[in-house]
């Protein structure tokens, strides 16, 4: 049986419609075991801002050459630049594509007859309710998607056919938002214009805004003014009065769209445009009887209020753990342990490798607003029995979306971008539809997550910077050995550890021979080189746990285990092989005074250092006397 891999592109600005759409696609994968669908979703708006453009980067996450076809929710892509970029990529790869609601070059169009649907609703108001003065609120008319134009034209056609004079209706520009409806009513009241018999709105959101504003101004719907919408969202079904609207079963429409796409992939001839049916819901807001199913809508609304209560409890728990996480590991643990808030079986958090590996933006790729070439599986919030925890920390090519073996298990995935301001963090993948999606609550979750991840990044970066400063504070700049501050902080502790663990500790006080001669004859740069070479010799000979310190200008101190044999002799032997690059003829030498302290003696470190210093000077004095 042939397998099909499909990419679906949408925008979650009208989350209820998208949620219904996703259920249609999920049902298709359940009915067709040879089909897998990856959904690329975001919370983009119609505004041309850097942050909004960053949302649409999730569309570029899909490597279209890896897909058999693409399904596009064109009427949700209200940001035209993103829609144009997407269709250019589809045309470039040549994969079969179907668009819903908005014509796009090279794609089969599945759409509702918006013009006829709005015509039918307007005709009902005029013919059956006697409306003579009407106001129409449009959607966005200039974004390249004709859906709003079709609905407006349906309204105008009905006014013309039923003899409504152009002076008796008005067309008010809108942007699909609730506040457009409120603003239209307030504008009429402000200008002291006669209130229309009916508001016909291009979607339910604006219609509900009209009803709220009318109610606030003392008007009754439908007795004083009738109102209609379009889409039949949940708020329309439970509004008071119940909103009259146009219903399109998005669940069935996108199931149907998937079948059209599969047929096109298989080369079956079809029309360039396929019409999906609509239904008028004639209810209280236009003066008709209450529509069937309102009781069910109330049950659904009650269930959603219960969901909200549970969600906010889980959100409080998640927020507390996210924002108290001291590092990325603890934050990822919080994501996995609180996966139930996403309302799906598995949640995968994937991060750009450059972000995961470095908290410093200076180390990131130049174009940090987009996804990198490789990803890291940062968190796997999965059911216990699935065993997918082993994928945590795995690296993979971004185009593969998830580790290949994991992708084979997941036939339905939804990808959401993660970014803070304009730079990309990575993405979240869910293997089913979140129950929180219907109320757009998952946007809140992801926003929390974005802020928390960047908060941890800043914490870790600050910690790293403090570590660097602390390291500079306790180490000598020239030799990188401990300095006096390092001695005060660590020497006593290391000395006591050696006494406890090995029963003894040895302290070597060292003074370089002839450094003044080197400085006088070759200059201080050569002197610095000799000091560095001497320090490197000590590092090479001594153990990792030994304490090495530049005690003064040409003096060094070593604290080592008493069991470390012939340490002074090995230092001198190694030093004899060293040559200065500035003058290979120079022979480096050291005078070394050593003291061994035992645990039984209970000697202080300071007394051992003083004795070793005295022994070193006695050795140095004898050497000078011999010369």
N, C-alpha and C positions, 0 to 999 in steps of 0.2 A: 504494500500500500504506500502510495506516495505521501510524503510528509510536507506540510506547508508551514513556513515560518512567516508570520505577519507582523508588521510594525503599525501601531495605531498612534496617531498624534492628536492631542486635544489640549485644551486650556481650561482650568478649573475655576473660571470666574463666575460661572453659573453652575455651582457645584451640584445642585439637585438634579439637573438635566444630565450632567456628566455621570453622576452616580447611577442613574437609571441606564444610561448608555453602557457603562462598564458591566452591569449585570447581564445585558444582552450579549456582550462579547464573551463573558465568562461562561454563560450557558452554551454558547456555540462550541467552546473548547470541550465542555463536558459531553456534548452530543457528538463531537468529532475528535476522536482520540489521535488522529493524524495531524491536528492543527495546534500550533502553539502561537500565542499572541504576547508581544511585549508592548506595553502601553507607555508612552512618553508624555507625561503630564506635568503641568506647572501651574503657578498662580499668577501668570502674567496678566497685565492690563492693556489698555489701548494707548497708554502714554509712552512717548519716546524718551525714556529716561535711562541712565546707565543701569540702575537696579532692575528695571523692567526688562531691558535687553538681556541681562544676566539670567533672568528666569528662563528665557527662550533658548538658552544654551543647551538645555536638555534635549532639544530636537536634534542637535548635532551629535549627541551621544550615540545615536543610532547609525551604524555603518550600513547604509542601505544596500550595499553590494552583498550583504549576508542574508538578505530577505528575499522571499518569493513574491511579496506584494506589500502594498501600503494602503491602509485605510485612514482617512483624514476627516476629522470633525471640523470641516471647513467653516461652518457657521459659528464656531466657538473661537476661531483664530481671528479675533477682531484687530490684532496688531498687524497691519498689512506688511511691514518689512519682514516679519517672521514668516508670514504665509508665503511671500514671494521667494524667500530664501529656501524654504522647504520644497516648494514645487520645482524650483531650479534643480535641486538635488535629485528629486524624483525623475525629472526629465533626463538628467545627466546619466543616471544609472540605467534608465529605461525599464524599470520594473513596473508591472501592472499596478494601477492605483485607482481607488474609488474615493470620491469625496462626498460628504453628506452636507447638503444645504447650501453650499457655495460652489459655483463652477470654478474649476481650476484646469489649466491647460494640460491636455494629455490624460485626464482622468474621466472615468465614467461618473456621472452625477446622479446620486440618489437624493431626492428632495421631496418635501411636501409642496403641494401647490399653494404657496403662501398667498398668492394673489386671489385665488378663488376662496380660500379659507377666510381671509379678511373681508372679501366681498360678501360671503354668506353671512358673517356676523353683522356687518353693517346693514345689509338688506333686512335682516331680522329686526334690528332696532327701528328702521324706518317703516317697514311694512307691517310688522306685528305690534309695535309699541308706539307708532306715530311720532317718532323723533323727527324734528324739523331743523333744529339747530344742533350741530355736532362739532366736536373738537377732536382732532386726531393727534396723538403723540407718536412720533416716529422713533425708530431705532437709529443707529449711526448710519448715515446715508453715503458717506464719502470714504469708506475704508476698503472698497474693492469687492465687497460681498453684497450681492443684490437682494438678499433676504429682506432687509428693511425697506428697500425700494418696492419689492413685490407686494409687501403688506400695505404700504402706503397707496400704491396704485390700485389695489383691490378696494380700498376705502373710497378712492376717488371714482372708480368705475361705478360703484354702487350709488354714490351720490348723483352721478350723472344719469344713470339709468332710471333712478327713482325721482328725478326732477328736483333735486336739492340744488338751489341756486348757490353759486360760488360765494355769495355774500353771507350765506347761512351756515357755512362751515369754515373752520380754520385748521391749518396744519401747523403743529408746534414741534420744532426740532427737539429730539431727545437723544439720550446716550444709553438707553436700556436700564438706567439706574432708578431706584425707588425715589430718590430726591428729585428726579425730573418731574414725576407726577405731582409731588408737593409744590414744586416751584411753579408749575403751570397753573394750578388753582390759585396760588397766592398772587400770581401776576394778574390774573383776571380780576380778582378782588381789589387789588391795588389800583388798577386802571379803571375801576368802577364799570366794568363791561358786563353785559347780560350773561348769566350763567347758561351754558349750553344744555340742551336736553340730555345729551349723552357724551361721555368721554370714551372714545375708542382708542385703545392703547396697543402698541406693537408688542408688548409683553406683559406678563403678570406683575413684575416688579414695579413698573411705572403705574399700573392700574391700582395696586395696593397703596402706593404713595398718594394717588388721587383720592382714594376713599378716606385715608387718614386725614388729609388736609380738608376735605369737605366736612368730615365729622367735626373737626376742630373749629370750623367756621360756622357750625350750626345747621348744615345741610344734611338731609337724610337721603340715603341711597336704598332703593331706587325711586322713592316717592318724589324727591326734588330733582335728582340727577341720576341717570343710569351710567354704569361703568362696565366696560368689558376689557378683558386682557387676552393673553395668548401664551400658551405653554402648559397650563394646568399643573403648576407646581404645588407642593404640599401647602404652602401658605394660602394659595388660592382656594384650596379645598376646605380649609378650616377657617377662613376669614368670615367676618360677620359684617355685612351679609356675605354669603357664599358667592365667590366671583364667577360670573359667566365668562367663558374663555374658550379657546381652541385647544384641543388635546391632540398630541401626537404621541403614540406609544414608542418612546425612545428605545425601550428594551427590545421590542419587536423590530423597530426600524434598523437598528444596528446589527441585529441577528440577520436580518434580510440583506443589509449591506455587505456583511461577511460572505454570504452565499453568492452575491453578485461578483465580489472580488475573486472568489475561488473559481467561478465560471470563467471570468476573464483570464485568470492565470492559465486555465485549461484550454483557452482559445475558442470558447463558445461565443458565437455571434450574439450581440446584444445591442440595444439602443444606447446612444450616447447619454440619454437622460431617462431615468426611471422615476415615476411618481409613486410616492408612498401615501396612503390615505390619511385623512384627518377626520376629526369628529368635533362637532359643536357641543359644548357643555353649556346649556341654557339654564341658568339658575337665578338666585335671588337678586343679584346686583343689576339685572336688567328687568326685573319684575316677573320672571318666570318662577315656576314652583321649584322647591328644593330638589337638587339633583340626587339621583341614587348614589349610594356609597358614602354619604357624609358621615354616617355612624362609623364606618370603617376608618375614615380619615381621622375622626376624633380618637379612635383607638390608637392609630399610628402616632398621632400627636402626643397622646399620653405616654406611649412607649418611648418617644423621643425625649420627653421631659425626664423620664426615669434614666434614660441613657445619659442625659446631661448631668444628673446628680452623680452617677457612677463615674462619669468621665472626669469631673472636676476633682473628685477625691483622688483618682489615679494621677491626674495632672499635678496636684499638689505634691504627691509623693515623688513623682518623676522630677519635678522642678527642684525639690529639696536636694535630691541625690545628684542631679546634674550640676547644680551651681555650687555644691559643696565638694565636688570631686577635685582632688588636688592635682591629678594628672590625667592623661588621656586614657590610661588603662582603667582607672576607676570610673571614668565617665562612660567608657564602652561597657563596663560591667553593669552600670546603671541602665543603659539602653537595653541590654539583653534581659536583665531581671524585670524590667517594666514593659516587656514587649506587648503585654495584653492591652495596653492603652491604644495600640495601633489597630486592634480589633481583627487581626488576621493571624494565620498560622505561623508565618515566618517573616521576619524583617531583617534585611541585610543592609548594613551601613558600609559603603565603600568610599574610600578617601583617595584623592590624588596622592601619588607616592611622594611628590615633592613637598606636599603639605604634611603628610604623615611623618616624613623623615627629618623635617627641619621646621622649627617654630619661627625662624627668622625669615621674613619676607624677602630679604636681600638674597637669599639662597634659592628662591623659587624661580621657575621658568619665567621668561620675559612676559609672556601672555598669560598671566595668572587669573584672568577673568574666565578662562575656558578650561575644559578638562584636559589633563595631561595625557601622555601616551600610555601610562600604566597606572593601575589602581592597586590598592591594598584593601583586603577584606578586614575592616577594623572591628566590626561587631556582627555576630550572627544571633539574632534573637529568634530562636526556634523552639519547637516542641521538644521535650526531653527525649522522646523515642526516636527522633529523626537522626540524631547523632551528627548534625552538620557543624558542631562546634569546632571540629578539626580544621575547618576552612579559615578560622580566625588567623589573621596575619599573612594569609596567602596572597601572593602578588600575581597579577594577570594583566593581559593587554586590555586597554579600555574598551576596544571594539567588541570584546567578548562579553562585556557587561558583568559577568560573574565568572568564577572559576568554571572551566568547561564541564567538569563532571557534575557540578551543581546545576548548571544550565540544562543538562539533560533530564534532570529530575523535575524542573519547574516548567510547566506548559503555559502558565499564565502569570505574568509579572507586570507590576506597575512601577515606573521609575519617576522619582521626584528629585529635582536638583537641590543641592545644599550650597548656599553661598552666603557669605557675610559681606554686607554692602555690595560691592561689585566683584569680589574675587571668589573663585570657585573653591569649595571645600571638597565636594564630591557629589554623591547622590545616595538616596535611600531607595531600596527595592522592596516591594511587598508582593507576596505571592497570592493574595486575594484582596477583595474589596473591603476596606475598613468600614465598619458600621458608623464610624465617626465622620466618614466622608459626606454623608447626606446633610450634615449640619456644618460642614466645612471646618470641623474641629481639627482635622489632621494638619491643616495649615498652621494652626496654633502650635501643635506639637513640633512640627518641623522648625518653626520660628524659634521656639525654646531651644531646640537642639542646635541650631546654627549659632545662637548667641552663646550657649554653654560651651560649645567646641571652641569658639574663638576666645572665650574667657579663659579656658584651660590653656590655649596656645599662649596667651599673654602671661599667664601665671608661670608656665614652663620657661618662656623666654626670659622673664624677669629672674627666675631661679638660676637659669644658665648664666645670665649676666652677673648675678651676685656671686656665683661660683667662680667666674673668671676674675672678678675683683678680689674675692677672697684668696684665690690662688696667687694673684699678684702681690697681695698683702703679706703672705707668709713665705714667698720664694724670692730668691735673689734674681734680679733681672738679667745679669750676665751669665751666670752658671746654671740657673734654674734649680739650684739646690736650695734647701731651707735657709732662711735668714734668721735674724734674732727673734722676730715675731713667731716664726715657725718653731724655733727652739722653745719659746715660752709656752706655746700651745701643745706641742706634741712630744718633746724630748723626754720629759719625765715619764709620761705614759708608756712610751716604747721601752725605756730603760726598765721599768717595773715589769713589763710583760716578759722581757728576756729573763729577768731574774726568776719569775714564777714558772716559766715554761721550761727553761734549760738549767736553772740553778745558778747561772752566772751571766755576766755581761761584760764586754770589753769596750773601753773608751779609748779612741785614738785621737790625739791632738796632733795636727799636721801643720807644718810651715814650709812653704816653697823655698827652695834654695835659689839665690842669685836673681830674684825678680827685679831688684833695683838695677842690676847690671843690664838686664834686657831692656828695661825702660829707658835707661840712659843712652844705650848704644843704638837701639833699634826703634825707640819710640813707644808711646803708650799703647798704640794699636797692637804692636807685637806683644807687649806685656799682657793685654787683655786676651790675646790668642793663647798665650802660655797658661793663663788662669783657666780658660775654658778647656784647654787640652788636659790640664791636671784634673779638673772636675769630671770630665768625661772618663778619665782613667779610673777614678774612684767609682763612678757609676758602673763601669764595666766589671770591676773586680767584686764589688760588694753585692750582697743579696738584696732581693726586692723589698724585704721588710726592714733592712737596715736604715738607720737615720743618718742622712748625709747633710752637712751644713757648711756653708761658707761663713766661717766665724768672724773673719775680718778681711782686710784687703788681700792678703796672700795666705790666710790661715783657714784650715778646714777642721771639722770635727766629725767623727764617726762614732755611732753607738751600734754595736753589733752583738750577736749572741756570743757568749763566752766559748761555746763549742766550735766556733768558726776558726779553723786552724790556720796559722801562718798568714794572717791577713796582711800584716805590715810587709812581710817579705814578698807576697804576691803583688802588692801595690807597687813596690819598688821595681820588681821585675817587669811589670807591665809598663811602667813609666820609662824604663830604660829603652823600650822599643819605640817610644814616641818621638816624633820630630816636628818642629815648628815649620809651618809652610813658609813663613817669612824668612827663616834662615835654618835650613836643615842641620847646620853644624851645631846649633844650640842643643845642649843636653839638659833635659829637665831633671831636677832632683827634688827630694822632699826629706825633711827631718821629721821623724814620726816618734812620738812618745806614747806609749801604751800602758793602760792599767786594766787589770781584770778584777771585778768585784763579784763576790759570791753572795747568795741570798742570806747565808748565815751571818755575814758581817753587818748587814743592814746599813751599808754606807749610803750617804746621800749622793745623788748624781753630781751636785756641784763640787763636792770634795774630790770625786774621781776626775772631774774635768781639770780642776786646779792641779792635781798631782800629775796627770798626763801632760799638762802644759809645762810643768816644771821639768819633767823627764825629757820632753821634746827640746827645751832650751838647753839642757845640759848636753844632749846629743849634738845640738847645733854648735854649742861653744867648743866641744871637743874637736868637731870637724874643722872649725876655723883655726883652732890651735895647731892642728896637724898641717893645714895648708900654710 
